[in-house]
Amino acid sequence: MKSWIFLILLFLAVTLYAGTRLGEENYFEGYAEGYYDGYLAGLRQGYEEGYELSCLESTNASLGEIAEREGVIVRYFELPGRGSGFYSRISTRRYLYYKVLAPRHSNLSAYITPEEGEVAELALMLRKHYHSDREFAEAALDIVQQLKFEPDITAFNTKYPLETLAEGSGDCEDRALLLVSLLRAAGIDAVVVVFLDHVGAAVSLSESPFKGAVFFEVGGKRYYYCETTGSYPAGEDWNVGEMPKSYATQGAQIIF
């Protein structure tokens, strides 16, 4: 009798363990799918106005319809000095990959991703309008400054550039990483600049953007400082070569 009871208990224990392992293996799949569905629901609710997308093939579709059909997050940016704007599409599934699966690093250089599709496409689109490296750098800096500044709720919460684009916000390091990624995607050398309590970027240009522009000289090259934070939604935007006075006297680490 006792042996039968033991076998029954053993069978139940094995079944429970197998079910638990199966649940663990399927956890991310279920979580990501629910997260994805929730995101699309939010997009449908947020874009009920039915704006038109001139840059997409389906120009008669609303943003919500496009988001639901194609699984994209849509962001609007103004083209600096052009009096017009454009919509950028970010794959929701790519965003979820970076948000949920992509590894987190202590080294900021690991977050520089110029090869990421949406980042490269944005850089290519800007290159069509801004041909010189200086024009492109100014335009890319303006694009990044159009994003909402949002400090991290918790420490060590660095975002990949695609996350920053998709969420439309980021803190100083998130925006600096996005700018450096955009510049490198356009074939322009750029670095991350780390202060004691702040992160910016710097771009290598053949000529100074203006007399007295702030730069870092590394390996015989001049990298002109880029302050990515600015003021949202309108106000003080920084140009390439300008630096807030509070950081002008601080030492900085250059990250390639």
Secondary structure, 3 states (H helix, E strand, C coil): CHHHHHHHHHHHHHHHHHHHHHHHHCHHHHHHHHHHHHHHHHHHHHCCCCCCCCCCCCCCCCHHHHHHHHCEEEEEEEECCCCEEEEEEEEHHHHHHHHHHCCCCCCHHHHCCCCCHHHHHHHHHHHHHCCCHHHHHHHHHHHHHCCEECCCCCCCCCCCHHHHHHHCEECHHHHHHHHHHHHHHCCCCEEEEECCCCEEEEEECCCCCCCCCCEEEECCEEEEEECCCCCCCCCCCCCCCCCCHHHHCCCCEEEC
